[in-house]
């Protein structure tokens, strides 16, 4: 009968270098600062008139291609102004 002996090295957890946590904290803080500079701000809410004008502009764009759809868009813009404005 034969036996096999395995030698397994113990697991050693790597030590963090000095200041690694502080450096990571500073890096993340700078990252959030720089990302915040390039982040777009929330758009201001449009007024009822601006929304209706945008729908009318879309309707004029579709007037030749699909007149029924353009008419529906114009009616929707009028209805939106009447209800919300």
N, C-alpha and C positions, 0 to 999 in steps of 0.2 A: 504494500500500500504506500502511496506517495502523498506528500502534503505540499501545499503551495503556500508560501508566506508572501503576502503583499505588504509593501511598505507605502503607506499613504502619507503625503505631506499634510501637516495641519493647515487649515484655512487661516490665513492671516488677513484681517481687515486692513485695508490701506488707511493710513493716517492722513488727515487733511493737513496740508501745509499751513504754516502760520498765516493767519490773516485771510484764509480762503473764504470764510463766511463773510467777512467784512468786504472783501473785494467783490464777491458775488452780489452782495446787497447794493454796493455802489454802482456796479454795472447795471443791475436791474433798474435802479432808480434813474440812472442816466438814460437807459433805453426807453423808459416810460416818458421821460421828459422830451426826448427827441421825437418819439412817436406822436406825442401830443401836439407838437408843433406842426406836424404834417397832416393831422387828422382834420377832416372837414367838419365844420360846425353844423349843427342841425339847421336845416333850412327853415326860414320863417314861414308860418302858415299863410297861405294865399287867401285873399279876400274872395268873397262870392263873385264879385265882378271880374277879378283876374281869372278865376276858374272858368267862368262862363266864356270869357274872351278866348281862353286857350281851347275850349271845346269848339267855339265858332271858327277858330283858325284851322283846326283839324277838319272841320266840316268843309271849309272852302278848299282845302287840299284834296278832299275826296269828291268834290262836286262833279268833276268830269268823269271820273272812274266809276263811281257808284252814286248816282243822284238820290236814290231812296235812302241810302245810309247817311248821306249828307243832310237830307231833310230831317231824318230822325235825330241826328246830332244837334241840329239847330233847335229842334223842339225840346230836346233834353236840356240844352243850355237855357232856353227861355223858362222852362219849368223849374230848373234849379234856382234861377234868379228869383222867380216868383215865390217859391216856397221858402228859400233861405235868406232872401235879401229883403 
